[in-house]
């Protein structure tokens, strides 16, 4: 029996998202989420898709990631999809930070684990949780290939002119300070899917990808390779996000410390958790912000300001990456806001008609889970909505790596 299934794990600090896929046809056999790990109110929602089964939910304390993955394994086993199945080819893990070392998916061994651990100082919120998920999965299936797929890998093709900050080179190198970028699996998937939508190969097109969720990032992709991206050393740089400030004058930090008397930890919390949309208007949900704007009244003013700042930053990045690429074939919107917020797409390209960018109002208003063009017929630059699929991208890269190893 040929093993064709891949379990994708995305381990957060207090959650585990998972999907089981069959790579013969990229179909999903099961999906689920364990959240609030370590709390009394932990919850697991599991949905078996192979047989059209109904979702199952359980609540109650789940002490740690080991207990969470054992609970996931038990749910999969109930559907005949257990981790002991000979059809399971590998487990693919999302790892947020791979630094400069990891440029492609990698079979995990002790050396890889040590390097992921060494990168914790530049990804303190993410890499520890990713490591916990990996080690727990290894304990459950020590005989199975475990593959790390790195958020940063797609961006390692950036030239030094885009990746380096203009600070002292020795200091930067000593502390591994450079622009790494994130959301790489999404940018990779969406840039290729956009090329398919245009009926071309990735090597034939230049695409600006706008991954707009609670976290948001932009990338400039030339012929299938990333040449610039908006996030930097950490996911804080770049676009206005749900709770993150994005681009900020570094002197703001000095000012808050010297004049405001704030500690480094307080400033970190401010910029990462109390800024962006929630800092500007008290809401980080674009749907709620648009509702406030559309209703009008006193509650609309701050919401409108937050929306305008969000769009202003987004438009600046579109223009900047247009200049970086020189020729743009498509601008692709993806992730929760990018896929669902028609007013964001309309506002982001408004006034850029001179660059060949526009949206058709009727096409833009359509809600669909399929990749689609929302630009007018015959537009010089396509404007596309392309649902991202990071889990499929991780599974595809994991399976391809394991299969290539088997063939060798």
SVG drawing of the C-alpha trace seen along z (x, -y; Angstrom):
<svg xmlns="http://www.w3.org/2000/svg" viewBox="-26 -63 57 65">
<polyline fill="none" stroke="black" stroke-width="0.4" points="0.0,0.0 1.4,-3.4 1.3,-6.0 -0.3,-9.1 -1.6,-10.9 0.0,-13.9 -1.0,-15.3 -0.4,-19.1 0.2,-20.6 0.2,-24.2 1.2,-24.5 0.6,-27.8 1.4,-28.8 -2.0,-27.6 -3.5,-25.9 -3.1,-23.2 -4.7,-23.5 -4.6,-20.3 -5.6,-18.9 -5.3,-15.4 -4.9,-15.4 -4.7,-12.7 -2.2,-13.8 -3.5,-11.6 -6.1,-14.3 -5.3,-16.9 -8.5,-16.1 -9.1,-16.8 -10.0,-13.8 -10.3,-15.7 -9.8,-19.1 -9.7,-20.4 -8.6,-22.8 -7.6,-22.4 -7.6,-25.7 -7.0,-27.2 -4.4,-24.4 -3.5,-24.6 -6.8,-26.0 -9.8,-24.5 -11.9,-25.6 -9.8,-23.8 -11.8,-22.8 -11.4,-20.5 -13.4,-20.7 -12.9,-17.8 -14.6,-17.5 -14.2,-14.3 -14.7,-15.2 -13.9,-11.8 -17.3,-10.4 -19.2,-13.6 -19.4,-13.2 -20.7,-15.8 -18.3,-17.8 -17.6,-16.6 -16.7,-19.0 -15.4,-18.4 -14.6,-20.7 -12.6,-20.3 -9.0,-20.7 -6.2,-19.7 -3.0,-20.1 -0.4,-20.5 0.5,-19.9 1.2,-16.3 -2.3,-15.8 -3.7,-17.9 -2.1,-15.7 -3.1,-12.5 -6.7,-13.8 -6.3,-14.7 -5.0,-11.1 -7.9,-9.6 -10.4,-11.6 -8.7,-10.6 -8.7,-7.0 -12.5,-7.1 -12.8,-7.8 -10.4,-5.1 -7.7,-7.7 -5.4,-7.1 -1.8,-8.1 -0.8,-4.4 -2.3,-4.1 0.2,-2.7 -1.3,-5.2 0.2,-8.2 3.3,-9.2 4.5,-12.1 3.6,-14.9 4.2,-18.4 4.8,-21.2 4.4,-24.9 7.5,-26.6 7.4,-30.4 11.1,-31.3 13.8,-29.5 16.3,-32.3 18.6,-32.3 19.6,-28.7 16.3,-27.0 15.4,-27.9 13.1,-24.9 11.1,-22.2 13.4,-20.1 13.2,-16.7 13.5,-17.3 16.4,-15.8 18.3,-16.9 20.4,-19.4 17.2,-21.0 15.6,-21.1 18.7,-22.8 18.7,-25.5 14.9,-26.2 15.7,-26.6 18.6,-28.9 16.2,-31.2 13.9,-31.6 15.2,-35.1 13.9,-36.4 10.6,-34.5 9.9,-34.2 6.2,-33.8 6.2,-31.2 9.2,-29.0 8.9,-27.6 5.3,-26.5 6.4,-25.0 9.1,-23.1 6.7,-21.7 4.4,-20.4 7.3,-18.8 8.7,-17.0 5.2,-15.8 4.5,-14.4 7.9,-12.8 7.1,-11.0 3.8,-9.7 5.3,-8.5 9.1,-8.3 9.3,-6.2 7.5,-8.7 9.2,-11.5 8.5,-14.9 9.0,-17.8 9.4,-21.5 7.9,-24.0 9.1,-27.5 7.1,-30.8 10.4,-32.5 11.6,-30.2 9.8,-31.7 11.4,-35.1 15.0,-33.9 15.3,-34.7 15.2,-38.4 18.3,-40.2 20.6,-41.7 19.4,-45.2 15.9,-44.3 16.8,-42.1 19.4,-44.2 18.6,-47.1 20.9,-50.2 22.6,-49.7 26.2,-48.7 26.9,-45.5 28.9,-43.8 26.2,-44.5 23.5,-43.3 25.4,-40.1 26.3,-39.4 22.7,-39.6 21.1,-38.1 19.3,-41.4 17.8,-41.4 14.4,-41.3 13.2,-37.7 9.5,-38.1 6.6,-35.8 3.4,-34.3 5.7,-32.7 3.6,-29.6 0.6,-31.8 2.6,-34.1 4.1,-31.0 0.7,-29.4 -1.2,-32.5 1.5,-33.7 1.4,-30.3 -2.4,-30.1 -2.6,-33.6 -0.4,-32.5 -2.7,-29.6 -5.7,-31.9 -4.0,-33.9 -3.3,-30.8 0.4,-31.2 3.4,-29.6 4.7,-31.3 8.0,-32.0 6.0,-34.2 4.3,-36.6 5.1,-39.3 2.6,-39.4 2.0,-41.6 0.5,-39.4 -1.5,-41.1 -2.1,-38.7 -4.6,-40.7 -5.8,-39.0 -5.4,-40.0 -1.7,-39.8 -1.0,-41.4 1.9,-41.4 2.6,-42.2 5.2,-40.7 6.6,-41.4 7.1,-38.2 9.0,-38.2 8.8,-35.1 7.9,-32.9 10.6,-34.3 10.1,-36.7 12.1,-39.9 10.7,-42.0 8.2,-41.6 6.7,-44.0 7.4,-42.1 11.0,-42.2 13.0,-40.8 9.7,-40.1 6.0,-40.2 5.7,-43.7 7.0,-45.6 4.9,-46.7 1.2,-47.1 -1.3,-48.2 -2.7,-45.1 -5.3,-44.1 -3.3,-44.8 0.2,-45.5 1.4,-49.0 3.3,-48.0 5.9,-50.6 6.8,-53.1 9.7,-55.5 12.1,-53.6 12.5,-56.9 9.0,-56.3 10.4,-53.6 13.1,-55.9 10.5,-58.7 8.1,-56.4 11.0,-55.1 12.6,-58.4 9.6,-60.7 6.7,-58.3 8.6,-56.3 7.5,-53.0 9.6,-49.8 10.7,-47.8 8.1,-45.1 5.4,-47.7 6.4,-49.2 6.5,-45.7 3.0,-45.0 1.8,-48.4 3.2,-47.9 2.2,-44.3 -1.1,-44.0 -2.6,-47.5 -1.8,-49.2 -3.0,-48.8 -6.7,-48.9 -7.6,-48.1 -5.3,-51.0 -6.8,-53.4 -10.5,-52.7 -11.0,-49.9 -11.9,-47.2 -9.6,-44.8 -12.4,-43.2 -12.7,-44.8 -16.4,-43.8 -17.2,-45.7 -15.2,-48.7 -17.1,-48.8 -20.4,-48.4 -19.5,-51.5 -18.6,-53.5 -21.8,-52.5 -24.0,-53.3 -22.6,-56.8 -22.9,-58.9 -20.4,-59.6 -19.1,-56.0 -18.1,-56.3 -15.4,-58.9 -12.6,-56.9 -13.6,-53.8 -13.2,-55.9 -9.9,-57.2 -8.6,-53.7 -9.8,-52.5 -8.2,-55.4 -4.9,-54.8 -5.1,-51.1 -5.8,-51.8 -3.1,-54.6 -0.4,-52.2 -1.7,-49.4 -1.7,-51.7 1.9,-52.8 3.1,-49.2 1.3,-48.5 3.0,-51.5 6.4,-50.6 6.3,-47.0 5.1,-48.2 8.3,-50.2 10.4,-47.2 8.9,-44.8 8.9,-47.3 6.1,-45.3 3.1,-43.9 0.8,-41.3 -1.5,-40.9 -2.3,-42.2 -3.7,-39.3 -5.8,-39.8 -5.9,-36.9 -6.6,-35.8 -9.7,-36.8 -9.8,-40.5 -8.4,-40.3 -10.8,-37.5 -14.0,-38.9 -13.8,-42.7 -14.8,-44.2 -14.5,-47.8 -10.8,-47.2 -10.1,-45.9 -11.9,-48.8 -10.3,-51.5 -6.8,-50.0 -6.6,-50.4 -8.8,-53.6 -6.7,-56.3 -4.2,-53.9 -5.9,-53.7 -2.8,-55.3 -0.9,-52.1 -3.5,-49.9 -5.3,-49.0 -9.1,-49.0 -11.9,-46.8 -15.2,-46.1 -17.9,-46.9 -20.1,-44.0 -17.3,-41.4 -15.8,-42.8 -19.1,-42.4 -19.3,-38.7 -18.6,-36.4 -17.0,-33.1 -14.5,-30.6 -12.9,-30.2 -10.0,-32.2 -11.4,-35.0 -10.7,-38.2 -12.4,-41.4 -10.8,-43.7 -12.6,-44.9 -12.4,-42.9 -9.2,-43.6 -7.5,-45.4 -3.8,-46.0 -3.1,-44.6 -5.3,-41.9 -6.8,-42.3 -7.5,-38.9 -9.0,-37.4 -7.3,-34.1 -8.2,-32.2 -5.1,-31.1 -4.5,-27.5 -1.4,-27.3 -2.3,-23.8 -2.4,-22.4 0.9,-24.2 2.5,-22.6 1.1,-19.2 2.3,-19.5 5.8,-20.5 6.0,-17.8 4.8,-15.1 7.0,-16.1 10.1,-16.0 9.2,-12.6 8.5,-11.2 11.7,-12.5 13.6,-10.8 11.8,-7.5 12.6,-7.6 16.2,-8.2"/>
</svg>
